[in-house]
Amino acid sequence: MLNVGIDIGGTKIAGGVVAPDGRILERLRVPTPTDTDALARAVADMVAELAARHEVNAVGVAAAGYIDRSRSVMLHAPNIDWHNAPLRAQFEALIGRPVTLENDANAAGWGEYRFGAGRGSTDMVMVTLGTGVGGAVITDGHLLIGANGSAAELGHLRFVRGGRPCGCGQNGCLEQYASGRALQRELSDIADAGGVGARVAARRNAAGIVPGADLALLLDEGDEGALEAVRRVATALGEACGAFQAVLDPDLIVVGGGVAELGDALLEPTRLAYDTSLPGFGERPTARFVTASLGNDAGLVGVADLAGLRSTAEVAAASAAGGLGRR
């Protein structure tokens, strides 16, 4: 059975037809409309176009934001004007098919768990390092959503008491210390200090940013300023992962997002900080660290798979109750 996955981002909507083994058979991509009604129609049009060429079972939609436990209402979205919006019902009315709604970080984590770096794991934590920090938790083969639907907001763990202000309204959140934005802040501080930061300063563009390709080159050349900036971010990430281990006890920690493309330059100091912050280190099992493997496709693939699983479960439940097809 084929399912459609839709991943709504702040600037683009990515859609695709996904096979049961996680392969994307066809892709579409359109800009994200600023008007929410136009956005909903764009999603429906994308599904209709894909369904015209494929036999589609169910549809999954992933978006950033807080979704209620029933996975029906978007309580708040950071990039789109959704507040207590009954998105699942709205999408189903426009699409005419069952729709599964999921947080984008959860969808990406599920995609990695089922078809990517997390295959074979039973208990997995995924930390996505982009502009901010996203998270997903799989425990005993199930996606953790929590009592109110908002579990696994790992980027908003209070990491430093009274620390840097965060866009969520709090202070000291992990994403202020272990994200793409945090890495650029560390690079800027090191560049401004001079000394070992001289080569980092020379790589900054007109916006004051060190592009990813330039940072990778500096790291390959062993530049101490670049290495120190990455170590600072990796140390924060590793210490937080030690806390995740103490609470969740995963067998695998998957690091995704743009910052994860730094590879071992990020993962090695992350593992060191994790080891030194883990309660009982040396006397207990620890998690493996790997980088995510599905890239930007993880959310699309993950939410399509969740939609297929939900559809299968609903049919099975209805059949067992003698009411096949009843929702």
Legacy VTK file of the C-alpha trace (Angstrom):
# vtk DataFile Version 3.0
C-alpha trace
ASCII
DATASET POLYDATA
POINTS 327 float
0.000 0.000 0.000
1.343 3.414 -0.952
1.024 6.428 1.315
1.614 10.125 0.769
3.837 12.103 3.093
3.664 15.904 3.262
6.310 17.892 5.149
5.311 21.535 5.683
8.243 23.852 6.244
8.449 27.587 6.738
9.419 28.189 3.102
8.441 25.035 1.216
6.028 22.111 1.225
7.604 18.806 0.239
5.412 15.884 -0.725
5.969 12.386 -1.957
4.514 8.944 -2.546
6.192 6.474 -0.193
6.355 2.703 -0.577
6.117 0.343 2.434
9.902 -0.051 2.428
10.439 3.707 2.748
11.333 4.415 -0.888
10.037 7.674 -2.310
8.439 6.874 -5.663
7.583 10.431 -6.692
8.265 13.879 -5.219
6.634 17.286 -5.451
7.669 20.609 -3.965
5.933 23.996 -3.811
6.547 27.231 -1.873
4.684 27.524 1.435
1.839 30.072 1.101
1.661 32.671 3.846
-2.127 32.428 4.029
-3.278 29.354 5.982
-6.284 28.668 3.734
-4.062 28.793 0.675
-1.593 26.500 2.439
-4.302 23.909 3.115
-5.399 24.048 -0.522
-1.786 23.657 -1.672
-1.473 20.493 0.413
-4.763 19.124 -0.941
-3.726 19.919 -4.516
-0.403 18.156 -3.989
-2.130 15.032 -2.668
-4.617 15.073 -5.545
-1.820 15.315 -8.103
0.071 12.412 -6.565
-3.066 10.302 -6.116
-3.917 10.764 -9.790
-0.806 8.761 -10.683
-0.617 6.323 -7.745
-3.022 4.194 -5.722
-2.834 6.020 -2.393
-3.950 4.513 0.895
-3.488 7.264 3.499
-1.916 10.684 3.916
0.443 11.965 6.585
1.161 15.643 7.212
4.134 16.808 9.279
4.577 20.369 10.532
6.487 22.158 13.256
4.434 22.950 16.339
2.611 21.620 19.374
-0.081 19.082 18.475
-2.642 17.758 20.949
-2.556 14.148 22.111
-5.302 13.105 19.667
-3.032 14.361 16.861
-5.920 16.456 15.563
-5.359 20.048 16.697
-2.307 22.245 16.122
-2.137 24.129 19.400
0.669 26.446 18.325
3.045 26.644 15.379
6.197 28.779 15.432
6.310 29.622 11.718
2.680 29.516 10.553
-0.407 31.284 11.920
-1.992 28.212 13.474
-3.461 28.519 16.977
-5.810 25.786 18.255
-6.388 24.921 14.595
-8.287 21.650 13.900
-5.871 20.774 11.124
-6.628 17.096 10.819
-10.332 17.721 10.173
-9.538 20.576 7.789
-7.111 18.517 5.760
-9.404 15.485 5.663
-12.306 17.630 4.423
-10.186 19.012 1.582
-8.341 15.796 0.726
-11.177 13.300 1.160
-8.874 10.705 2.731
-7.697 9.775 6.230
-4.960 12.158 7.381
-2.385 11.639 10.109
-0.993 14.823 11.649
2.404 14.756 13.366
5.094 17.100 14.627
7.882 17.370 12.064
10.687 16.366 14.446
8.718 13.313 15.577
8.061 12.377 11.955
11.754 12.681 11.104
12.706 10.576 14.110
10.208 7.899 13.131
11.542 7.905 9.581
15.095 7.311 10.824
13.896 4.654 13.257
12.023 2.693 10.621
14.164 3.159 7.511
17.337 5.051 8.359
20.070 5.133 10.963
17.778 3.771 13.676
16.876 0.474 12.032
17.320 -2.388 14.498
16.981 -0.163 17.558
14.233 -0.580 20.139
14.811 2.607 22.149
16.132 5.615 20.273
16.602 9.319 20.787
16.995 11.594 17.782
18.384 15.090 18.227
18.088 17.318 15.165
20.515 20.221 15.080
19.263 22.878 12.703
18.576 26.536 13.383
17.195 25.246 16.664
17.127 21.761 18.206
14.384 19.246 17.473
13.848 15.937 19.185
12.098 12.602 18.906
11.989 9.672 21.310
11.187 6.056 20.471
10.679 3.884 23.528
10.077 0.144 23.224
9.181 0.631 19.569
6.641 3.396 20.161
6.815 7.112 19.404
6.665 9.048 22.675
4.111 11.878 22.513
3.300 12.402 26.210
0.118 13.117 28.139
-0.666 16.291 26.184
1.030 15.435 22.898
4.081 17.644 23.411
6.771 15.232 24.601
10.347 15.129 23.251
10.903 18.889 22.985
14.550 18.141 23.701
15.780 21.503 22.466
13.928 23.199 25.295
15.514 21.293 28.118
16.672 23.954 30.614
20.397 23.561 30.044
21.836 26.655 31.749
20.040 28.231 34.675
19.469 31.892 33.862
21.162 31.387 30.492
20.647 32.851 27.049
17.102 33.950 26.138
15.262 31.477 23.916
12.541 32.082 21.358
10.207 29.877 23.422
10.094 32.555 26.128
12.415 30.796 28.572
16.138 31.144 29.260
19.020 28.707 28.979
17.390 26.164 26.642
19.656 23.575 25.029
19.065 24.958 21.534
20.824 28.159 22.554
24.011 26.127 23.089
23.845 23.181 20.667
22.319 24.267 17.351
23.319 25.822 14.059
22.627 29.258 15.490
24.690 28.437 18.582
27.578 27.235 16.431
27.598 30.490 14.478
27.579 32.417 17.764
30.609 30.476 18.983
32.409 30.996 15.677
31.693 34.711 15.872
32.957 34.976 19.457
36.168 33.138 18.557
36.680 35.236 15.417
36.159 38.491 17.341
38.699 37.420 19.973
41.485 37.238 17.376
44.402 34.847 17.844
43.316 31.360 16.808
40.122 32.900 15.442
41.876 34.810 12.659
41.164 32.243 9.939
37.561 31.881 11.099
37.146 35.663 10.840
38.499 35.596 7.308
35.831 33.079 6.274
32.850 35.126 7.427
30.552 36.383 4.690
28.834 39.764 4.481
26.189 38.589 6.948
28.857 37.576 9.462
28.196 33.866 8.899
30.790 31.180 8.225
29.253 29.076 5.409
29.102 25.335 5.988
31.554 24.516 3.210
34.111 26.978 4.626
33.697 25.574 8.126
34.179 22.034 6.829
37.371 23.140 5.069
38.713 24.777 8.225
37.996 21.619 10.204
39.709 19.438 7.589
42.753 21.672 7.878
42.750 21.344 11.673
42.079 25.015 12.347
42.040 25.471 16.124
39.448 28.241 16.092
36.952 26.186 14.105
37.652 23.066 16.163
37.105 24.988 19.397
33.742 26.349 18.216
32.557 22.852 17.307
33.873 21.461 20.618
31.804 23.973 22.558
28.615 22.996 20.773
29.462 19.282 20.944
30.145 19.512 24.668
26.728 21.018 25.295
25.108 18.332 23.151
27.015 15.509 24.835
26.187 16.706 28.324
22.508 16.928 27.398
22.644 13.429 25.898
24.001 12.180 29.230
20.840 13.544 30.827
18.674 11.962 28.137
20.399 8.648 28.862
19.703 8.935 32.572
15.989 9.482 31.956
15.226 7.504 28.776
18.012 4.873 28.574
18.104 4.626 24.760
20.322 2.124 22.989
20.928 4.588 20.160
21.260 8.366 19.810
20.837 9.665 16.273
22.146 13.134 15.500
20.565 14.804 12.499
20.163 18.224 10.924
22.618 20.426 9.100
25.151 20.549 11.935
25.389 16.735 11.910
26.995 16.997 8.464
30.211 17.875 10.329
30.476 14.145 11.085
33.170 12.961 13.480
34.335 16.526 14.139
31.030 16.878 15.995
30.386 13.308 17.159
33.759 12.582 18.787
33.666 15.484 21.281
29.942 14.796 21.768
30.715 11.208 22.840
33.450 12.430 25.176
31.141 14.909 26.883
28.412 12.250 27.080
30.814 9.800 28.732
32.006 12.309 31.317
28.483 13.452 32.229
26.724 10.071 32.319
25.783 8.884 35.816
27.530 5.600 36.564
29.711 5.703 33.465
31.877 2.599 33.225
29.403 0.569 35.263
26.397 0.637 32.941
25.540 0.133 29.255
25.778 3.212 27.072
24.156 4.321 23.828
25.732 4.276 20.386
25.959 7.580 18.515
25.318 7.751 14.763
24.457 10.467 12.266
21.063 10.451 10.566
20.989 8.931 7.093
17.753 10.105 5.449
18.535 13.819 5.351
15.634 16.097 4.451
13.515 13.097 3.428
13.162 11.793 6.989
10.037 13.756 7.894
8.237 13.012 4.645
9.027 9.286 4.851
8.273 9.087 8.560
4.866 10.742 8.445
3.833 8.649 5.424
4.724 5.507 7.347
2.837 6.697 10.435
-0.208 7.344 8.247
-0.017 3.834 6.823
0.345 2.263 10.260
-2.587 4.252 11.614
-4.764 3.300 8.653
-3.900 -0.377 9.053
-4.603 -0.265 12.794
-7.977 1.438 12.302
-9.088 -1.118 9.718
-7.976 -3.980 11.982
-9.802 -2.500 14.974
-12.976 -1.884 12.985
-12.870 -5.396 11.545
-12.445 -6.913 15.011
-15.433 -4.881 16.224
-17.564 -6.062 13.304
-17.698 -2.597 11.754
-15.154 -2.609 8.943
-14.730 0.854 7.542
-16.224 2.654 10.555
-14.054 5.503 11.944
LINES 1 328
327 0 1 2 3 4 5 6 7 8 9 10 11 12 13 14 15 16 17 18 19 20 21 22 23 24 25 26 27 28 29 30 31 32 33 34 35 36 37 38 39 40 41 42 43 44 45 46 47 48 49 50 51 52 53 54 55 56 57 58 59 60 61 62 63 64 65 66 67 68 69 70 71 72 73 74 75 76 77 78 79 80 81 82 83 84 85 86 87 88 89 90 91 92 93 94 95 96 97 98 99 100 101 102 103 104 105 106 107 108 109 110 111 112 113 114 115 116 117 118 119 120 121 122 123 124 125 126 127 128 129 130 131 132 133 134 135 136 137 138 139 140 141 142 143 144 145 146 147 148 149 150 151 152 153 154 155 156 157 158 159 160 161 162 163 164 165 166 167 168 169 170 171 172 173 174 175 176 177 178 179 180 181 182 183 184 185 186 187 188 189 190 191 192 193 194 195 196 197 198 199 200 201 202 203 204 205 206 207 208 209 210 211 212 213 214 215 216 217 218 219 220 221 222 223 224 225 226 227 228 229 230 231 232 233 234 235 236 237 238 239 240 241 242 243 244 245 246 247 248 249 250 251 252 253 254 255 256 257 258 259 260 261 262 263 264 265 266 267 268 269 270 271 272 273 274 275 276 277 278 279 280 281 282 283 284 285 286 287 288 289 290 291 292 293 294 295 296 297 298 299 300 301 302 303 304 305 306 307 308 309 310 311 312 313 314 315 316 317 318 319 320 321 322 323 324 325 326
